[in-house]
Structures are given as structure tokens and as C-alpha cells.
Amino acid sequence: MEFLARPWPWYVAGPIVGLFVPALLLLGGREFGISASFRHMCAALLPGKADFFRYDWRRAGLWNLAFVLGIALGGLACAWDKGPVHISAATQSDLAEMGVRDFDGFVPFDFASLLTVPGSVCVVLGGFLVGFGARYAGGCTSGHAITGLACLEPPSLIAVLGFFAGGLASTHLLLPVVFAS
């Protein structure tokens, strides 16, 4: 049981996720993605408020709503766990070069900074860009990277390459600027 209580290595968890998704697709005709699940939740909670949410969300299945609830409950469970955050020495060294010094409960910013005008603008603008990008790309990172690639969809491969390029650019070009200020 100790194996279940600690994080699984990538070479175990990755293949499990890789096998789980085709099973969902083949056995249930279901797709796996966070943005689609949140869309179904919004359609259930805000019926008729926007054309994008006017559809029969029940046809997608209640499992989507259970999935979103599981994400929220998992986040709460992790928030209560006050154990140490395990970050490799190499990653700590790289982050220290960018200005991150405190790895106790690792949060790379001060929560109070979110309540400032610049912090609020960044959160709202960032949320808009993520939502717009997921809608424009026809799905979110998890939907394209897990379901799309499992289905051998060329647009998903292009989207995933774009996500990785954007992540690398943000990490190496934007984070040093953010942490320097």
C-alpha cells in the first residue's frame, strides 16, 4: 500500500494514462479533456445564458461533472497536505537563478500580489488568454495531449507542439522578467 501513498514515477503513470484514454474512447465513446468537462458544468449551471452553453449537456454524461468535482476535491485534499514539496536540486538551482528562493510549500509568488491592480490584471488577462486559446485550438492541453494524440489526430500534434513551445518561451523568457521585478 505504500506504493499507492506516494507519487508514481512517470514511466508507470504515463503508460497507465496512455492506456486509460483509448479504453474510454473505444468502450464508451468518450473524450477526455478538462475544458470540455468545464463546458458541460457551465451548461448545467448556466442554461441558456450563452449560445455556446445551449446544448443537452446530459448527453455528454454525468461522469464529466464527477470529473470536475474530483478535480476540485483533489485540489482541496492537496491544500490540506502540509508535507514538503519535493523538487529536485537541479530544478531548485534553476529556479533560484530566476529569483525563486523559498521552496517551503512552493508557491512562486506572493498571494497578496494577486490582490493588487497589476496582479488582478494578470489573472484576468491570463484567464482570458487560456480560455480563448482552448476555444481557438478546439480543446485544452489535456484534451489534445491525451485524447487527441491517442487518436493520432494531426491537429492535436500541432497544438501540443505549440503548447510546449509556449511553455518553454514562458519559462525562459517571461519568468526571468517577472521574478526580476
DRENMIDO-150433 format. One record per atom (N, C-alpha, C): residue number from 1; x, y, z; atom name; residue in three letters. Coordinates in steps of 0.05 Angstrom, whole numbers. Last residue first. Layout:
! DRENMIDO-150433
<NUM; <X; Y; Z>; CA; ALA>
...
! end
This chain:
! DRENMIDO-150433
<181; <228; 832; -226>; N; SER>
<181; <215; 856; -216>; CA; SER>
<181; <206; 854; -188>; C; SER>
<180; <249; 782; -236>; N; ALA>
<180; <268; 804; -232>; CA; ALA>
<180; <255; 829; -221>; C; ALA>
<179; <205; 750; -245>; N; PHE>
<179; <219; 747; -220>; CA; PHE>
<179; <239; 769; -215>; C; PHE>
<178; <191; 768; -297>; N; VAL>
<178; <172; 770; -275>; CA; VAL>
<178; <187; 769; -248>; C; VAL>
<177; <238; 755; -326>; N; VAL>
<177; <229; 783; -325>; CA; VAL>
<177; <210; 787; -301>; C; VAL>
<176; <240; 699; -320>; N; PRO>
<176; <262; 716; -310>; CA; PRO>
<176; <254; 745; -308>; C; PRO>
<175; <189; 686; -345>; N; LEU>
<175; <194; 683; -317>; CA; LEU>
<175; <217; 699; -306>; C; LEU>
<174; <196; 696; -402>; N; LEU>
<174; <178; 713; -385>; CA; LEU>
<174; <184; 710; -355>; C; LEU>
<173; <236; 661; -422>; N; LEU>
<173; <235; 689; -430>; CA; LEU>
<173; <219; 706; -410>; C; LEU>
<172; <231; 609; -402>; N; HIS>
<172; <258; 620; -406>; CA; HIS>
<172; <258; 650; -413>; C; HIS>
<171; <176; 600; -395>; N; THR>
<171; <195; 593; -374>; CA; THR>
<171; <221; 608; -378>; C; THR>
<170; <154; 617; -444>; N; SER>
<170; <146; 630; -419>; CA; SER>
<170; <166; 625; -397>; C; SER>
<169; <179; 582; -479>; N; ALA>
<169; <183; 610; -482>; CA; ALA>
<169; <176; 625; -456>; C; ALA>
<168; <158; 533; -460>; N; LEU>
<168; <187; 538; -459>; CA; LEU>
<168; <193; 568; -461>; C; LEU>
<167; <104; 542; -470>; N; GLY>
<167; <113; 537; -443>; CA; GLY>
<167; <143; 542; -440>; C; GLY>
<166; <104; 547; -526>; N; GLY>
<166; <95; 569; -509>; CA; GLY>
<166; <104; 566; -481>; C; GLY>
<165; <121; 496; -540>; N; ALA>
<165; <137; 519; -548>; CA; ALA>
<165; <130; 543; -531>; C; ALA>
<164; <79; 465; -519>; N; PHE>
<164; <106; 462; -508>; CA; PHE>
<164; <123; 486; -516>; C; PHE>
<163; <36; 484; -551>; N; PHE>
<163; <35; 487; -522>; CA; PHE>
<163; <63; 485; -510>; C; PHE>
<162; <54; 469; -602>; N; GLY>
<162; <51; 498; -596>; CA; GLY>
<162; <50; 502; -566>; C; GLY>
<161; <52; 414; -597>; N; LEU>
<161; <78; 427; -603>; CA; LEU>
<161; <77; 456; -596>; C; LEU>
<160; <-3; 410; -590>; N; VAL>
<160; <15; 402; -568>; CA; VAL>
<160; <43; 414; -572>; C; VAL>
<159; <-22; 427; -640>; N; ALA>
<159; <-29; 441; -616>; CA; ALA>
<159; <-10; 435; -594>; C; ALA>
<158; <0; 386; -673>; N; ILE>
<158; <7; 414; -678>; CA; ILE>
<158; <1; 431; -653>; C; ILE>
<157; <-28; 342; -651>; N; LEU>
<157; <1; 343; -651>; CA; LEU>
<157; <11; 372; -654>; C; LEU>
<156; <-80; 357; -664>; N; SER>
<156; <-72; 355; -636>; CA; SER>
<156; <-42; 355; -633>; C; SER>
<155; <-81; 353; -720>; N; PRO>
<155; <-84; 380; -707>; CA; PRO>
<155; <-76; 379; -677>; C; PRO>
<154; <-72; 295; -726>; N; PRO>
<154; <-52; 315; -733>; CA; PRO>
<154; <-56; 342; -721>; C; PRO>
<153; <-90; 246; -680>; N; GLU>
<153; <-100; 270; -694>; CA; GLU>
<153; <-78; 290; -700>; C; GLU>
<152; <-87; 196; -654>; N; LEU>
<152; <-69; 203; -676>; CA; LEU>
<152; <-80; 226; -693>; C; LEU>
<151; <-113; 189; -607>; N; CYS>
<151; <-129; 184; -632>; CA; CYS>
<151; <-112; 190; -657>; C; CYS>
<150; <-75; 205; -572>; N; ALA>
<150; <-83; 177; -571>; CA; ALA>
<150; <-99; 169; -596>; C; ALA>
<149; <-76; 260; -583>; N; LEU>
<149; <-52; 244; -591>; CA; LEU>
<149; <-59; 214; -591>; C; LEU>
<148; <-127; 272; -561>; N; GLY>
<148; <-120; 277; -589>; CA; GLY>
<148; <-97; 261; -599>; C; GLY>
<147; <-123; 257; -506>; N; THR>
<147; <-143; 245; -524>; CA; THR>
<147; <-134; 248; -553>; C; THR>
<146; <-74; 285; -490>; N; ILE>
<146; <-81; 258; -482>; CA; ILE>
<146; <-100; 245; -502>; C; ILE>
<145; <-67; 334; -516>; N; ALA>
<145; <-44; 317; -510>; CA; ALA>
<145; <-51; 289; -503>; C; ALA>
<144; <-120; 355; -521>; N; HIS>
<144; <-103; 350; -544>; CA; HIS>
<144; <-81; 330; -538>; C; HIS>
<143; <-136; 355; -466>; N; GLY>
<143; <-153; 342; -488>; CA; GLY>
<143; <-136; 336; -512>; C; GLY>
<142; <-96; 383; -440>; N; SER>
<142; <-101; 355; -434>; CA; SER>
<142; <-117; 341; -455>; C; SER>
<141; <-101; 434; -465>; N; THR>
<141; <-76; 419; -466>; CA; THR>
<141; <-80; 389; -461>; C; THR>
<140; <-166; 438; -497>; N; CYS>
<140; <-145; 446; -478>; CA; CYS>
<140; <-121; 428; -481>; C; CYS>
<139; <-196; 455; -560>; N; GLY>
<139; <-192; 438; -537>; CA; GLY>
<139; <-168; 449; -520>; C; GLY>
<138; <-192; 487; -605>; N; GLY>
<138; <-211; 465; -605>; CA; GLY>
<138; <-207; 446; -582>; C; GLY>
<137; <-162; 532; -603>; N; ALA>
<137; <-148; 508; -611>; CA; ALA>
<137; <-167; 484; -612>; C; ALA>
<136; <-201; 568; -585>; N; TYR>
<136; <-189; 572; -612>; CA; TYR>
<136; <-176; 546; -622>; C; TYR>
<135; <-209; 550; -532>; N; ARG>
<135; <-231; 550; -551>; CA; ARG>
<135; <-221; 552; -580>; C; ARG>
<134; <-158; 556; -511>; N; ALA>
<134; <-170; 530; -511>; CA; ALA>
<134; <-193; 529; -531>; C; ALA>
<133; <-151; 612; -518>; N; GLY>
<133; <-133; 592; -531>; CA; GLY>
<133; <-145; 565; -533>; C; GLY>
<132; <-191; 633; -485>; N; PHE>
<132; <-191; 638; -514>; CA; PHE>
<132; <-174; 617; -529>; C; PHE>
<131; <-172; 613; -435>; N; GLY>
<131; <-199; 606; -445>; CA; GLY>
<131; <-201; 610; -475>; C; GLY>
<130; <-122; 638; -433>; N; VAL>
<130; <-124; 609; -431>; CA; VAL>
<130; <-151; 600; -443>; C; VAL>
<129; <-137; 693; -437>; N; LEU>
<129; <-120; 681; -457>; CA; LEU>
<129; <-121; 650; -457>; C; LEU>
<128; <-168; 698; -390>; N; PHE>
<128; <-180; 703; -416>; CA; PHE>
<128; <-163; 689; -438>; C; PHE>
<127; <-128; 688; -351>; N; GLY>
<127; <-152; 671; -353>; CA; GLY>
<127; <-165; 674; -380>; C; GLY>
<126; <-94; 732; -361>; N; GLY>
<126; <-84; 704; -365>; CA; GLY>
<126; <-107; 685; -367>; C; GLY>
<125; <-128; 774; -348>; N; LEU>
<125; <-117; 772; -375>; CA; LEU>
<125; <-108; 744; -381>; C; LEU>
<124; <-136; 762; -293>; N; VAL>
<124; <-159; 764; -312>; CA; VAL>
<124; <-149; 761; -341>; C; VAL>
<123; <-83; 762; -274>; N; VAL>
<123; <-100; 739; -270>; CA; VAL>
<123; <-123; 739; -290>; C; VAL>
<122; <-65; 814; -289>; N; CYS>
<122; <-51; 790; -299>; CA; CYS>
<122; <-69; 765; -296>; C; CYS>
<121; <-100; 845; -259>; N; VAL>
<121; <-100; 847; -288>; CA; VAL>
<121; <-87; 822; -300>; C; VAL>
<120; <-84; 831; -207>; N; SER>
<120; <-112; 825; -217>; CA; SER>
<120; <-113; 826; -247>; C; SER>
<119; <-32; 851; -207>; N; GLY>
<119; <-37; 823; -203>; CA; GLY>
<119; <-64; 814; -213>; C; GLY>
<118; <-40; 907; -215>; N; PRO>
<118; <-26; 891; -235>; CA; PRO>
<118; <-31; 861; -232>; C; PRO>
<117; <-72; 916; -166>; N; VAL>
<117; <-83; 921; -193>; CA; VAL>
<117; <-67; 905; -214>; C; VAL>
<116; <-68; 862; -118>; N; THR>
<116; <-60; 888; -129>; CA; THR>
<116; <-72; 892; -156>; C; THR>
<115; <-78; 810; -105>; N; LEU>
<115; <-98; 830; -98>; CA; LEU>
<115; <-91; 858; -106>; C; LEU>
<114; <-33; 782; -116>; N; LEU>
<114; <-56; 778; -134>; CA; LEU>
<114; <-78; 798; -129>; C; LEU>
<113; <2; 792; -75>; N; SER>
<113; <6; 806; -100>; CA; SER>
<113; <-17; 803; -120>; C; SER>
<112; <-13; 755; -37>; N; ALA>
<112; <-22; 783; -33>; CA; ALA>
<112; <-18; 799; -59>; C; ALA>
<111; <15; 710; -52>; N; PHE>
<111; <-13; 711; -57>; CA; PHE>
<111; <-24; 740; -54>; C; PHE>
<110; <76; 714; -85>; N; ASP>
<110; <62; 721; -60>; CA; ASP>
<110; <33; 724; -66>; C; ASP>
<109; <100; 657; -122>; N; PHE>
<109; <93; 685; -119>; CA; PHE>
<109; <79; 689; -92>; C; PHE>
<108; <109; 602; -127>; N; PRO>
<108; <129; 621; -138>; CA; PRO>
<108; <122; 650; -136>; C; PRO>
<107; <105; 561; -74>; N; VAL>
<107; <88; 578; -90>; CA; VAL>
<107; <106; 600; -100>; C; VAL>
<106; <124; 508; -36>; N; PHE>
<106; <130; 521; -62>; CA; PHE>
<106; <106; 535; -75>; C; PHE>
<105; <132; 495; 16>; N; GLY>
<105; <105; 497; 7>; CA; GLY>
<105; <104; 510; -21>; C; GLY>
<104; <192; 524; 11>; N; ASP>
<104; <175; 513; 32>; CA; ASP>
<104; <146; 517; 24>; C; ASP>
<103; <226; 550; -22>; N; PHE>
<103; <214; 525; -32>; CA; PHE>
<103; <197; 511; -11>; C; PHE>
<102; <247; 613; -37>; N; ASP>
<102; <233; 598; -17>; CA; ASP>
<102; <218; 574; -29>; C; ASP>
<101; <268; 636; -84>; N; ARG>
<101; <286; 628; -62>; CA; ARG>
<101; <273; 610; -41>; C; ARG>
<100; <271; 653; -150>; N; VAL>
<100; <255; 639; -130>; CA; VAL>
<100; <274; 628; -109>; C; VAL>
<99; <304; 676; -189>; N; GLY>
<99; <295; 693; -167>; CA; GLY>
<99; <278; 679; -146>; C; GLY>
<98; <328; 645; -227>; N; MET>
<98; <306; 663; -236>; CA; MET>
<98; <295; 680; -213>; C; MET>
<97; <362; 615; -197>; N; GLU>
<97; <374; 634; -216>; CA; GLU>
<97; <353; 654; -227>; C; GLU>
<96; <325; 583; -171>; N; ALA>
<96; <339; 603; -155>; CA; ALA>
<96; <352; 624; -174>; C; ALA>
<95; <310; 549; -213>; N; LEU>
<95; <291; 569; -203>; CA; LEU>
<95; <304; 591; -187>; C; LEU>
<94; <358; 519; -217>; N; ASP>
<94; <348; 534; -239>; CA; ASP>
<94; <329; 556; -231>; C; ASP>
<93; <359; 496; -165>; N; SER>
<93; <381; 513; -174>; CA; SER>
<93; <372; 531; -197>; C; SER>
<92; <312; 466; -166>; N; GLN>
<92; <315; 487; -146>; CA; GLN>
<92; <337; 507; -154>; C; GLN>
<91; <327; 430; -206>; N; THR>
<91; <304; 448; -211>; CA; THR>
<91; <306; 471; -191>; C; THR>
<90; <368; 403; -180>; N; ALA>
<90; <374; 416; -205>; CA; ALA>
<90; <352; 437; -211>; C; ALA>
<89; <342; 380; -136>; N; ALA>
<89; <362; 400; -131>; CA; ALA>
<89; <368; 416; -157>; C; ALA>
<88; <270; 373; -145>; N; SER>
<88; <298; 364; -148>; CA; SER>
<88; <317; 387; -144>; C; SER>
<87; <222; 378; -96>; N; ILE>
<87; <233; 390; -120>; CA; ILE>
<87; <262; 382; -122>; C; ILE>
<86; <169; 363; -60>; N; HIS>
<86; <193; 351; -69>; CA; HIS>
<86; <201; 362; -96>; C; HIS>
<85; <145; 398; -6>; N; VAL>
<85; <143; 396; -35>; CA; VAL>
<85; <169; 385; -45>; C; VAL>
<84; <124; 367; 56>; N; PRO>
<84; <144; 382; 39>; CA; PRO>
<84; <138; 377; 9>; C; PRO>
<83; <55; 372; 77>; N; GLY>
<83; <81; 359; 75>; CA; GLY>
<83; <99; 375; 56>; C; GLY>
<82; <4; 388; 86>; N; LYS>
<82; <25; 408; 91>; CA; LYS>
<82; <53; 396; 90>; C; LYS>
<81; <-54; 379; 55>; N; ASP>
<81; <-29; 365; 59>; CA; ASP>
<81; <-6; 385; 62>; C; ASP>
<80; <-94; 413; 40>; N; TRP>
<80; <-92; 406; 68>; CA; TRP>
<80; <-66; 391; 75>; C; TRP>
<79; <-87; 416; -15>; N; ALA>
<79; <-83; 441; 1>; CA; ALA>
<79; <-81; 434; 31>; C; ALA>
<78; <-101; 365; -31>; N; CYS>
<78; <-73; 373; -33>; CA; CYS>
<78; <-67; 398; -16>; C; CYS>
<77; <-156; 369; -23>; N; ALA>
<77; <-141; 349; -8>; CA; ALA>
<77; <-111; 356; -8>; C; ALA>
<76; <-169; 409; -60>; N; LEU>
<76; <-173; 414; -32>; CA; LEU>
<76; <-157; 394; -15>; C; LEU>
<75; <-157; 381; -108>; N; GLY>
<75; <-143; 405; -101>; CA; GLY>
<75; <-145; 412; -71>; C; GLY>
<74; <-195; 340; -104>; N; GLY>
<74; <-166; 333; -104>; CA; GLY>
<74; <-149; 357; -97>; C; GLY>
<73; <-242; 370; -110>; N; LEU>
<73; <-236; 355; -84>; CA; LEU>
<73; <-207; 347; -82>; C; LEU>
<72; <-235; 388; -163>; N; ALA>
<72; <-238; 407; -140>; CA; ALA>
<72; <-231; 394; -114>; C; ALA>
<71; <-233; 339; -190>; N; ILE>
<71; <-211; 358; -192>; CA; ILE>
<71; <-211; 378; -168>; C; ILE>
<70; <-284; 319; -178>; N; GLY>
<70; <-259; 305; -169>; CA; GLY>
<70; <-235; 323; -170>; C; GLY>
<69; <-316; 354; -206>; N; LEU>
<69; <-318; 354; -177>; CA; LEU>
<69; <-293; 340; -165>; C; LEU>
<68; <-301; 340; -257>; N; VAL>
<68; <-295; 367; -248>; CA; VAL>
<68; <-296; 368; -218>; C; VAL>
<67; <-320; 286; -256>; N; PHE>
<67; <-292; 292; -262>; CA; PHE>
<67; <-284; 319; -251>; C; PHE>
<66; <-375; 294; -250>; N; ALA>
<66; <-360; 280; -229>; CA; ALA>
<66; <-330; 285; -232>; C; ALA>
<65; <-385; 317; -300>; N; LEU>
<65; <-389; 333; -276>; CA; LEU>
<65; <-374; 320; -252>; C; LEU>
<64; <-373; 273; -332>; N; ASN>
<64; <-358; 298; -336>; CA; ASN>
<64; <-360; 315; -311>; C; ASN>
<63; <-410; 235; -317>; N; TRP>
<63; <-382; 230; -310>; CA; TRP>
<63; <-365; 255; -313>; C; TRP>
<62; <-458; 246; -339>; N; LEU>
<62; <-453; 257; -313>; CA; LEU>
<62; <-424; 253; -304>; C; LEU>
<61; <-458; 260; -409>; N; GLY>
<61; <-455; 242; -387>; CA; GLY>
<61; <-449; 256; -361>; C; GLY>
<60; <-472; 285; -455>; N; ALA>
<60; <-443; 281; -450>; CA; ALA>
<60; <-438; 262; -427>; C; ALA>
<59; <-526; 291; -448>; N; ARG>
<59; <-517; 271; -468>; CA; ARG>
<59; <-487; 265; -464>; C; ARG>
<58; <-531; 334; -415>; N; ARG>
<58; <-535; 307; -403>; CA; ARG>
<58; <-526; 285; -422>; C; ARG>
<57; <-527; 380; -445>; N; TRP>
<57; <-502; 371; -431>; CA; TRP>
<57; <-506; 343; -419>; C; TRP>
<56; <-552; 399; -500>; N; ASP>
<56; <-560; 379; -480>; CA; ASP>
<56; <-535; 367; -467>; C; ASP>
<55; <-539; 469; -503>; N; TYR>
<55; <-539; 442; -515>; CA; TYR>
<55; <-547; 423; -492>; C; TYR>
<54; <-514; 527; -496>; N; ARG>
<54; <-541; 517; -502>; CA; ARG>
<54; <-539; 491; -518>; C; ARG>
<53; <-465; 550; -490>; N; PHE>
<53; <-473; 531; -469>; CA; PHE>
<53; <-501; 520; -474>; C; PHE>
<52; <-460; 585; -532>; N; PHE>
<52; <-440; 564; -530>; CA; PHE>
<52; <-448; 542; -510>; C; PHE>
<51; <-500; 623; -522>; N; ASP>
<51; <-504; 603; -542>; CA; ASP>
<51; <-485; 579; -540>; C; ASP>
<50; <-513; 633; -452>; N; ALA>
<50; <-496; 639; -476>; CA; ALA>
<50; <-501; 616; -496>; C; ALA>
<49; <-554; 619; -418>; N; LYS>
<49; <-542; 645; -415>; CA; LYS>
<49; <-525; 652; -438>; C; LYS>
<48; <-577; 568; -420>; N; GLY>
<48; <-589; 589; -436>; CA; GLY>
<48; <-576; 616; -433>; C; GLY>
<47; <-556; 547; -356>; N; PRO>
<47; <-570; 540; -381>; CA; PRO>
<47; <-582; 565; -394>; C; PRO>
<46; <-511; 543; -318>; N; LEU>
<46; <-520; 568; -330>; CA; LEU>
<46; <-535; 563; -356>; C; LEU>
<45; <-500; 490; -302>; N; LEU>
<45; <-505; 510; -282>; CA; LEU>
<45; <-517; 536; -293>; C; LEU>
<44; <-492; 461; -349>; N; ALA>
<44; <-511; 451; -329>; CA; ALA>
<44; <-519; 473; -309>; C; ALA>
<43; <-455; 491; -375>; N; ALA>
<43; <-480; 487; -388>; CA; ALA>
<43; <-501; 477; -368>; C; ALA>
<42; <-412; 486; -339>; N; CYS>
<42; <-424; 512; -343>; CA; CYS>
<42; <-452; 509; -356>; C; CYS>
<41; <-402; 431; -345>; N; MET>
<41; <-410; 441; -319>; CA; MET>
<41; <-424; 468; -322>; C; MET>
<40; <-387; 429; -398>; N; HIS>
<40; <-411; 415; -390>; CA; HIS>
<40; <-421; 425; -363>; C; HIS>
<39; <-340; 459; -394>; N; ARG>
<39; <-361; 468; -411>; CA; ARG>
<39; <-388; 455; -403>; C; ARG>
<38; <-309; 425; -362>; N; PHE>
<38; <-318; 451; -351>; CA; PHE>
<38; <-340; 463; -368>; C; PHE>
<37; <-301; 385; -400>; N; SER>
<37; <-315; 379; -375>; CA; SER>
<37; <-325; 404; -362>; C; SER>
<36; <-272; 412; -439>; N; ALA>
<36; <-298; 400; -446>; CA; ALA>
<36; <-314; 395; -421>; C; ALA>
<35; <-226; 424; -410>; N; SER>
<35; <-243; 446; -420>; CA; SER>
<35; <-270; 435; -427>; C; SER>
<34; <-203; 373; -399>; N; ILE>
<34; <-213; 390; -378>; CA; ILE>
<34; <-232; 411; -388>; C; ILE>
<33; <-219; 311; -431>; N; GLY>
<33; <-207; 338; -432>; CA; GLY>
<33; <-219; 355; -410>; C; GLY>
<32; <-233; 255; -466>; N; PHE>
<32; <-222; 264; -441>; CA; PHE>
<32; <-209; 291; -445>; C; PHE>
<31; <-292; 227; -494>; N; GLU>
<31; <-267; 241; -497>; CA; GLU>
<31; <-258; 252; -470>; C; GLU>
<30; <-323; 163; -506>; N; ARG>
<30; <-320; 188; -491>; CA; ARG>
<30; <-293; 200; -497>; C; ARG>
<29; <-339; 113; -521>; N; GLY>
<29; <-342; 134; -540>; CA; GLY>
<29; <-339; 162; -527>; C; GLY>
<28; <-329; 70; -487>; N; GLY>
<28; <-351; 88; -480>; CA; GLY>
<28; <-356; 110; -500>; C; GLY>
<27; <-289; 39; -510>; N; LEU>
<27; <-311; 26; -495>; CA; LEU>
<27; <-335; 45; -491>; C; LEU>
<26; <-255; 75; -537>; N; LEU>
<26; <-265; 51; -550>; CA; LEU>
<26; <-289; 39; -536>; C; LEU>
<25; <-245; 117; -500>; N; LEU>
<25; <-254; 122; -528>; CA; LEU>
<25; <-268; 98; -540>; C; LEU>
<24; <-228; 91; -454>; N; LEU>
<24; <-252; 109; -453>; CA; LEU>
<24; <-263; 113; -481>; C; LEU>
<23; <-184; 65; -476>; N; ALA>
<23; <-206; 49; -465>; CA; ALA>
<23; <-231; 66; -463>; C; ALA>
<22; <-151; 108; -490>; N; PRO>
<22; <-163; 92; -511>; CA; PRO>
<22; <-185; 75; -501>; C; PRO>
<21; <-141; 125; -434>; N; VAL>
<21; <-156; 142; -453>; CA; VAL>
<21; <-167; 125; -477>; C; VAL>
<20; <-111; 84; -409>; N; PHE>
<20; <-138; 91; -399>; CA; PHE>
<20; <-154; 106; -420>; C; PHE>
<19; <-61; 83; -432>; N; LEU>
<19; <-79; 61; -437>; CA; LEU>
<19; <-108; 67; -429>; C; LEU>
<18; <-39; 132; -415>; N; GLY>
<18; <-40; 126; -443>; CA; GLY>
<18; <-58; 103; -450>; C; GLY>
<17; <-42; 125; -360>; N; VAL>
<17; <-59; 146; -372>; CA; VAL>
<17; <-61; 140; -402>; C; VAL>
<16; <-3; 84; -358>; N; ILE>
<16; <-30; 79; -347>; CA; ILE>
<16; <-49; 100; -359>; C; ILE>
<15; <43; 109; -379>; N; PRO>
<15; <30; 87; -394>; CA; PRO>
<15; <2; 81; -384>; C; PRO>
<14; <50; 148; -335>; N; GLY>
<14; <46; 155; -363>; CA; GLY>
<14; <33; 133; -379>; C; GLY>
<13; <61; 119; -287>; N; ALA>
<13; <36; 135; -290>; CA; ALA>
<13; <30; 141; -319>; C; ALA>
<12; <111; 97; -299>; N; VAL>
<12; <89; 80; -291>; CA; VAL>
<12; <63; 94; -297>; C; VAL>
<11; <145; 137; -313>; N; TYR>
<11; <145; 114; -330>; CA; TYR>
<11; <124; 94; -322>; C; TYR>
<10; <140; 173; -271>; N; TRP>
<10; <128; 180; -297>; CA; TRP>
<10; <126; 155; -314>; C; TRP>
<9; <124; 141; -208>; N; PRO>
<9; <143; 151; -228>; CA; PRO>
<9; <129; 155; -255>; C; PRO>
<8; <74; 165; -164>; N; TRP>
<8; <84; 144; -181>; CA; TRP>
<8; <104; 156; -201>; C; TRP>
<7; <77; 191; -98>; N; PRO>
<7; <75; 196; -127>; CA; PRO>
<7; <87; 173; -143>; C; PRO>
<6; <49; 146; -47>; N; ARG>
<6; <69; 165; -57>; CA; ARG>
<6; <66; 169; -87>; C; ARG>
<5; <12; 107; -36>; N; ALA>
<5; <12; 131; -20>; CA; ALA>
<5; <32; 152; -29>; C; ALA>
<4; <20; 62; -66>; N; LEU>
<4; <-3; 78; -73>; CA; LEU>
<4; <-2; 105; -58>; C; LEU>
<3; <64; 39; -39>; N; PHE>
<3; <67; 48; -67>; CA; PHE>
<3; <44; 66; -76>; C; PHE>
<2; <42; 23; 9>; N; GLU>
<2; <59; 47; 9>; CA; GLU>
<2; <63; 58; -19>; C; GLU>
<1; <16; -24; 0>; N; MET>
<1; <0; 0; 0>; CA; MET>
<1; <17; 25; 0>; C; MET>
! end
